[in-house]
Amino acid sequence: MKQRLITGIVAGGFFLGLCLLGGIGFNILILLMALIGFYEFVRMIGLPAFGAPALLGYLGVFYALFPWEALGLEMPWNLMRVFGLLMLLFLVVTVITKNELPISTVSLLFLGMVYIGIGFSSIVATRNTQDGQGLFWTFLMLISIWSSDAGAYFVGRRLGKNKLWPAISPNKTVEGAIGGIVLSVVAAVIFALASGGLLTIGRAVILGIIAAVVGQMGDLIQSAYKRAYGIKDSGTILPGHGGILDRCDSWIAVFPFIHILMLLPY
């Protein structure tokens, strides 16, 4: 518990400090987190971490997270075009290896690249919103997600009786999930009240619900992957907490989702 607390304080303080500063430092931090996350994903599915097929995935994640804007550069090709090219290269791998690396495996690599690349790049996009309020929007979503986690944990421990999805995550309860939604909405509404008109209460309620529901689904997705491959944590880089994917599973589900629905400035 002590190790977990120390890691949380140090890592959290470092992350929030760079988030406050923004710019290229924050972009590079998220880039490194994404690359580590993909490394964890590759190891989780049982492939060599730096084999040729995995390198295609690293390339895609790197391209998606490279700080083009912070360096005053334009992305040469849009992300859909690059991911489309990499998809074809992944499929070529199955031919070159004569199906020693089957399409099911390269499909997982491609999925991981998109899942992680889009997820983390959406966090950067939120911090760099064109309205100049990126810090507000980023903290709004992070605090809402963390509030959902806290609400689900404490309400689940105190009142939880009905299992939410025992086949995937046996400790989660329906009561905890509801508690998470309520606390997430409360956090988002507090942001709205303090925003000076930037965020309406109605929009805050919607964002709070999304942060909780999609965030909890992101957690279940990660739990499903780990259960499928028989592992407890995706990595060990954060002592007491596991890996990057363990800590950011909700983030990389929520941030893309709110941009897909165009609920935040881009």
RONUZA-962682 format. One record per atom (N, C-alpha, C, O): z, y, x. Coordinates in steps of 0.2 Angstrom, whole numbers, plus 2048, in hexadecimal, padded with zeros to 3 digits. Atoms other than C-alpha are relative to their C-alpha. Layout:
BEGIN
ZYX ...
// end
This chain:
BEGIN
8007FA804 800800800 800806804 7FD80B803 8007FA7FC 80480C80E 7FA801803 7F7807804 8068007FD 7F4808817 7FB8037FB 7F78077FD 8057FE806 7EA80B806 8018087FF 7FD80B7FE 7FF7F9801 7F381C804 7FE804805 7FB809804 8027FC7FB 7F0822815 7F8801801 7F6806802 807800800 7DE81D815 7FD8057FA 7F88097FB 8027FB805 7DC826804 801807801 7FC80B800 7FE7F97FE 7E483680A 7FB802805 7F8808804 8057FD7FA 7D983781A 7F98007FE 7F68057FF 807800802 7C9831813 7FE8057FA 7F98087FA 8017FC805 7CB83B803 800807802 7FC80B800 8007F97FE 7D084B80C 7FA802804 7F7807804 8067FF7FC 7C1849818 7FA8017FB 7F68067FC 805800804 7B584680A 8008077FC 7FB80B7FB 7FF7FA804 7BC8557FF 7FF806804 7FC80B802 8017FB7FC 7BC86080E 7F8802801 7F6807801 8077FF7FF 7A985D812 7FD8027F9 7F88067F9 8037FF806 7A585E7FF 8018087FF 7FD80B7FC 7FF7F8800 7AD8707FF 7FC804804 7F9809802 8047FC7FB 7A387580E 7F98007FD 7F58047FE 807801802 79386E807 7FB800806 7FD7FE80B 8057FF7FA 783870811 7FE7F9803 7FF7F4800 8038067FC 77C86481E 8067FB801 8057F5802 7FA8047FE 78E85D822 8017FB7FA 8027F57FC 7FF805806 790856810 7FA7FC7FF 7FB7F67FE 806804800 77E850810 8017FA804 7FF7F4802 8008057FB 780846820 8067FB7FE 8057F57FF 7FB805802 79183F81A 7FE7FB7FA 7FF7F57FB 802805805 78983880A 7FB7FC802 7FA7F6800 8058047FD 77A832814 8037FA803 8017F4803 7FD8057FC 78682881F 8037FB7FB 8037F57FC 7FC804805 790822810 7FB7FB7FD 7FC7F57FB 806804803 77F81C808 7FE7FA805 7FD7F5802 8028057FB 77A813818 8057FA801 8037F4801 7FB805800 78A80A819 8017FC7FA 8017F67FA 800803806 78A806807 7FA7FB800 7FB7F57FD 805804800 7797FE809 8017FA805 7FF7F4804 7FE8057FC 77F7F4818 8057FB7FD 8047F57FE 7FC805804 78D7ED80D 7FC7FC7FB 7FE7F67FB 804803805 7817E9800 7FC7FA803 7FC7F4801 8048057FC 7767DF80D 8047FA802 8027F5801 7FB8057FD 7857D6814 8027FC7F9 8037F67FA 7FD803806 78B7D2802 7FB7FB7FD 7FD7F57FB 805805803 77A7C97FD 7FF7FB805 7FA7F7804 8018057FB 77B7BF80D 7FA801805 7F87FB808 8067FF7FC 76D7C7817 802803807 807806807 7FE7FD7F9 76D7CC82A 8008087FF 7FB80A7FC 7FF7F9802 7737DE829 7FB804803 7F980A800 8067FC7FD 7657E4835 7FA7FC801 7F67FE806 807804800 7577D8832 7FB8057FD 7FC80A7FA 8067FC802 7467DF82F 8008027F9 7FE8087F7 8007FE807 7477DE81C 8058057FE 80480A7FA 7FB7FB802 7577E781B 7FF807803 80080C800 8027F97FE 7507F5826 7FC8047FC 7FC80A7FC 8047FC805 7447F9819 8048047FB 8038097F9 7FB7FD805 7537FC80D 803806803 80480B800 7FC7FA7FD 75C80781A 7FB806800 7FD80C7FF 8047FB800 74C81181C 7FF8047F9 7FF80A7F9 8007FD807 74B814809 8068047FF 80580A7FC 7FA7FD801 75D819808 800807805 80280C802 8007FB7FC 75B824817 7FB8067FE 7FD80C7FE 8057FB803 74C82D810 8038047FA 80280A7F9 7FD7FD806 7558307FF 805805802 80680A7FE 7FA7FC7FE 764837808 7FF805805 804809807 8017FB7FB 75C841816 8018077FE 7FE8097F9 7FF7F9803 762853815 7FA805801 7FA80A805 8067FC7FF 75185A813 8018077FE 7FF80C802 7FF7F9802 756869809 805804805 80480A806 7FB7FD7FC 76586D814 7FD802807 7FF80780A 8037FE7FA 75986E823 7FA8047FF 7F6806803 8057FC802 74D87881A 7F97FD800 7F4800801 806804801 74086A818 7FE7FE7F9 8037FE7F5 802803806 73686380A 7FF7F9801 7FC7F7806 801807800 736851806 7F97FE800 7F58007FC 807801800 72584B80C 7FD7FD7FA 7F87FF7F8 802803806 72383F7FE 8057FF7FB 80B7FF7FD 7FB801805 72C83E7EE 8037F9800 8007F4803 7FC8067FF 7398307ED 7FD7FA7FC 7FD7F57FF 803805803 7308267E0 7FA7FD804 7F97F7804 8058027FC 7218257EB 8027FC806 7FF7F7808 7FD8047FA 72B81F7FA 8037FA7FE 8027F5801 7FD806803 7358137F0 7FA7FB7FE 7FB7F57FE 806804802 72480C7E9 7FD7FD806 7FB7F7806 8038037F9 71D80A7FB 8057FA802 8037F5805 7FC8057FE 72D801800 8017FA7FC 8027F47FE 801805804 72C7F67F1 7FB7FB802 7FC7F5802 8068047FE 71B7F07F6 8027FC807 8007F7808 7FE8037FA 7227ED808 8057FA800 8047F5803 7FC805801 7307E3802 7FC7FA7FD 7FE7F47FF 804806803 7247D87F8 7FB7FD806 7FA7F7806 8048037FA 7197D6808 8047FC804 8027F7807 7FC8047FC 7287CF811 8007F97FD 8017F4801 800807803 7287C0805 7FA7FC802 7FA7F6803 8068037FE 7167BD80A 8007FE808 7FF7F980A 8008017F9 7197BF81D 8057FA802 8037F7806 7FB8067FE 7287B381D 7FE7FA7FC 8027F57FD 802806804 71F7A7812 8057FD7FB 8077F77FB 7FB801805 72C7A8805 8077FD803 80B7FB7FF 7FA8027FD 73A7A4811 8058067FE 80B8047FD 7FC7FB803 7417B580B 7FC8017F9 7F88057F8 803800807 73D7B37F8 8008067FD 80480B7FE 8007FA803 7397C07EC 8068027FC 8088087FC 7F97FF803 74A7BE7E4 804804805 808809803 7FC7FD7FB 7527C47F4 7FD807802 80180C802 8037FA7FF 7467D27F8 8018057FA 80280B7FB 7FF7FC806 7487D87E6 807803800 8098097FE 7F97FE7FF 75B7D97E9 801806805 80480B804 8007FB7FB 7587E37F9 7FD8077FD 80080C7FE 8037FA803 74D7EF7EF 8048037FB 8058097FB 7FC7FD805 7597F17E1 806803803 808809801 7FB7FD7FD 7677F47ED 7FE807803 80280C803 8027FA7FD 75D8027F6 7FF8057FA 80180B7FC 8017FB806 75980B7E5 8078017FD 8088077FD 7FA7FF803 76A8087DE 805805805 80880A802 7FC7FC7FB 7738107EE 7FC806802 80080B802 8047FA7FE 76581C7F3 8008057FA 80280B7FB 8007FB806 7648247E1 8078027FF 8088087FD 7F97FE802 7778237DE 803805805 80580A802 7FD7FC7FB 77C82C7EE 7FC807800 7FF80C801 8047F9800 76D8397EE 8028047FA 80180A7FA 7FE7FC806 77383E7DC 806804801 8078097FF 7FA7FC7FF 7848437E3 7FE806804 80180B803 8027FA7FC 77B84E7F0 7FD8057FC 7FE80B7FC 8037FC804 7708557E3 8058047FB 80480A7FA 7FB7FC804 77F85A7D8 804805804 80580B802 7FC7FB7FC 7888627E7 7FB806802 7FD80C803 8057FB7FE 77786C7EA 7FD8037FA 7F78057FB 8047FE806 7738717D9 7FE808801 80180C804 8037FA7FF 7688807D7 8048067FD 80280C7FF 7FC7FB803 77488A7CD 806803804 809808802 7FB7FE7FB 78088C7DC 8077FE7FE 80C800801 7F9803803 78E8837D2 8017F9802 8057F57FF 8008077FE 78C8737DB 8077FD801 8087F77FF 7F98027FE 79E8727E1 8047FE7F9 8077FA7F8 7FD801806 7A48747CF 7FE7FA7FC 8027F67FA 802806803 7998677C8 8027F9803 8037F4800 7FE8067FC 79D85A7D6 8077FF7FE 8097F97FD 7F9801801 7AF85D7D4 8027FE7F9 8067F97F7 7FF802807 7AE85C7C1 7FF7F87FF 8037F57FC 801807801 7A684B7C2 8047FB804 8067F6801 7FB8047FC 7B18447D0 8077FF7FD 8097FA7FC 7F9800803 7C18497C8 8007FC7F9 8057F97F7 800804806 7BB8427B7 8007F9801 8037F57FE 8008077FE 7B78317BF 8077FE803 8097F9801 7FA8027FD 7C78317C9 8058007FA 80A7FC7FA 7FB7FF805 7D18367B9 7FF7F97FB 8037F67F9 801806803 7C88277B0 8037FA803 8067F6800 7FD8067FC 7CD81B7BE 8088007FF 80B7FB7FE 7F97FF800 7DF8227BD 8037FE7F9 8077FA7F8 7FE801807 7E08217AA 7FF7F97FE 8047F67FB 801807802 7D980F7A9 8057FC804 8087F7801 7FB8047FD 7E58097B6 8078017FD 80A7FC7FC 7F97FF803 7F58117AF 8017FE7F9 8067FA7F7 800802807 7F180E79D 7FF7F97FF 8037F57FB 801807800 7EB7FD7A1 8067FC802 8087F77FF 7FA8047FE 7FB7F87AA 8068017FA 8097FC7F9 7FB7FF805 8067FF79C 7FF7FD7F9 8037FA7F6 801802807 7FD7FB78C 7FB7FB800 7F97F87FA 806805800 7EF7EF791 8027F97FE 8067F6800 7FF807802 7EE7DF787 7FA7FC7FF 7F97F6800 806803801 7DC7DC783 7FB801806 7FA806808 8048007FB 7D17D7791 7F98037FF 7F68027FA 8077FD801 7C17E2793 7FA7FC802 7F67FB7FE 8058057FE 7B67D679D 8037FB805 8017FC80B 7FD8047FC 7C07C87A4 7FC7FC805 7FE7FA80A 8058047FC 7B17BE7AB 7FE804806 7FC80180B 8027FC7FB 7AD7CD7B6 806803804 80680380A 7FB7FC7FD 7BD7D77B9 8077FE7FC 8088017F7 7FA803805 7CD7CD7B2 8058057FF 8098047FA 7FA7FB801 7D97DC7B4 7FE8067FC 8038097FA 8017FA804 7D07E97AA 8017FE7F9 7FF7F97F6 7FE801807 7D57EB798 7FC8067FC 7FA80B7FE 8037FB804 7CE7F4789 8048067FF 80180C7FF 7FC7FA801 7DD7FF787 7FF804807 80080A806 8017FC7FA 7DB804799 7F9804800 7F980A802 8067FD800 7C9808797 8008067FB 7FD80C7FD 7FF7FB804 7CD813788 804806803 80380C802 7FC7FB7FC 7DB81C792 7FC803805 7FD809806 8047FD7FB 7CE81F7A0 7FC8057FC 7FB80B7FF 8057FC804 7C2827793 8048077FE 80280C7FF 7FC7FB802 7D083278C 802805806 80180B805 7FE7FC7FA 7D683879D 7FA804803 7FB809805 8067FD7FD 7C583B7A3 7FD8067FC 7FB80B7FF 8017FB804 7C1846794 804806801 80280C801 7FB7FA7FF 7D1850796 7FE804807 7FF80A807 8027FD7FA 7CC8537A8 7FA805800 7FA80A802 8067FC801 7BB8597A4 8018067FC 7FE80C7FD 7FE7FB804 7C2864796 803806804 80280C803 7FC7FC7FC 7CE86C7A2 7FB804805 7FB80A806 8057FD7FD 7BF8707AD 7FC8057FC 7FB80B7FE 8037FB805 7B687879E 8048067FF 80180C7FF 7FB7FA802 7C588379A 800805806 80280B805 7FF7FC7FA 7C68897AC 7F9803803 7F9806808 8067FF7FE 7B388B7AE 7FD8077FF 7F8809801 8037F9802 7B189D7A7 7FA8007FC 7F68047FD 806801804 7A389779B 7FB7FC803 7F67FB800 8058047FC 79A88D7A8 7FF7F97FC 7F97F77FC 800806804 79E87D79E 8038007FA 8098027F9 7FD800806 7A087B78C 8057FA7FF 8047F5802 7FB806801 7AE870785 7FC7FA7FD 7FD7F47FF 804805803 7A186677B 7FC7FC806 7FC7F6806 8038047FA 79786278B 8057FD804 8037F8807 7FB8037FC 7A785F794 8027F97FD 8037F4801 7FE807803 7AC851788 7FA7FB801 7FC7F5803 8058057FE 79B84978A 8007FE807 7FF7F8808 8008017F9 79C84A79D 8067FB801 8067F7805 7FA8047FF 7AE84379C 7FF7F97FE 8017F4801 802807803 7A8834791 7FC7FC805 7FD7F6806 8048047FC 79A83079C 8037FE807 8027F9809 7FD8027FA 7A48317AC 8057FA800 8057F6804 7FC805801 7B08257A5 7FC7F97FE 7FD7F4802 804806802 7A481979C 7FC7FD805 7FC7F7807 8048037FB 7978187A9 8037FF807 8017FA80A 7FC8027FA 7A48197B7 8037F9800 8037F6805 7FD806800 7AD80A7B1 7FA7FA800 7FB7F5802 8058057FF 79C8017AF 7FE7FF807 7FC7FA809 8018017F9 7988057C1 8057FC803 8037F8808 7FB8047FD 7A87FD7C6 7FF7F97FE 8007F4802 801807803 7A47EE7BB 7FA7FD804 7FA7F7805 8068027FD 7937ED7C3 8027FD807 7FF7F8809 7FE8027F9 79B7EC7D5 8047FA7FF 8037F6804 7FC806800 7A77DF7CF 7FC7FA7FF 7FD7F5801 805805801 7997D57C8 7FD7FD806 7FC7F7807 8038027F9 7907D57D9 8057FC804 8037F7807 7FB8037FC 7A07D17E2 8027F97FE 8027F4802 7FE806802 7A47C37D7 7FA7FB801 7FC7F5802 8068047FF 7927BC7D8 8007FD807 7FE7F7808 8008027F9 7947BB7EB 8067FE803 8077FD809 7F98027FD 7A67B67EC 803804805 807801809 7FC7FB7FB 7AD7C57F5 8058047FC 8048067F6 7FB7FB803 7BC7D07F2 7FE807800 7FE80B7FC 8027F97FE 7B67E07FA 7F9800803 7F67FB806 8078007FE 7A47E67FE 801802808 7FC80080B 7FF7FE7F9 7AB7EC80F 807801802 80B8007FE 7F97FF7FE 7BA7F081A 800807804 805808807 8007F97FD 7B6802820 8068047FE 808808802 7FA7FC802 7C4809816 8067FB7FF 8067F87FA 7FA805800 7D47FF81A 8048017F9 8068077F8 7FC800806 7DD7FB80A 7FC8027F9 7FE8017F4 8047FE805 7CE8017FF 7FA7FC800 7F67FC7FA 806803800 7C07F6804 7FA804803 7FB807808 8067FD7FD 7AE7FC807 7FE8077FC 8018097F7 8037FB804 7A480B802 7FE7FF7F9 7FF8037F5 802801807 79D8037F3 8067FE7FC 8058007F6 7FA801804 7AE7FE7ED 8038067FE 8058077F8 7FD7FA802 7B48107ED 7FB8047FC 7FD8097F9 8057FB803 7A38187E7 7FC7FD7FB 7F77FF7F8 803804805 79E80B7DA 7FF8047FA 7F98047F7 8017FC806 7A18177CC 7FC806801 7F88087FD 8047FA7FE 79A8267D5 7F87FF7FF 7F58037FC 8078017FF 78981E7D8 7FD7FE7F9 7F77FC7F9 802801807 78881A7C5 8008067FC 7FB8077F9 7FF7FA804 78E82A7BE 7FB805802 7F88087FD 8047FA7FE 7858377C8 7F87FF7FE 7F58047FC 807801803 7738307C5 7FF8017F9 7FB8037F6 800801807 77782D7B3 8008077FD 7FC8097F8 7FF7FA802 77C83F7B0 7F9805801 7F78097FD 8067FD7FF 76C8457B8 7FA7FE7FC 7F58017FA 805803804 7618397AF 8008037F9 7FB8057F6 7FF7FD806 76884179F 7FF807800 80080B7FB 8007F97FF 7668527A6 8068047FE 8058097FA 7FA7FD803 7788577A2 803805805 807809804 7FE7FC7FB 77A8607B3 7FA804803 7F4801802 8067FD7FC 76F86D7BC 7FE7FC806 8027F8808 8038047FB 7648657C9 7FE805806 7FC80280B 
// end
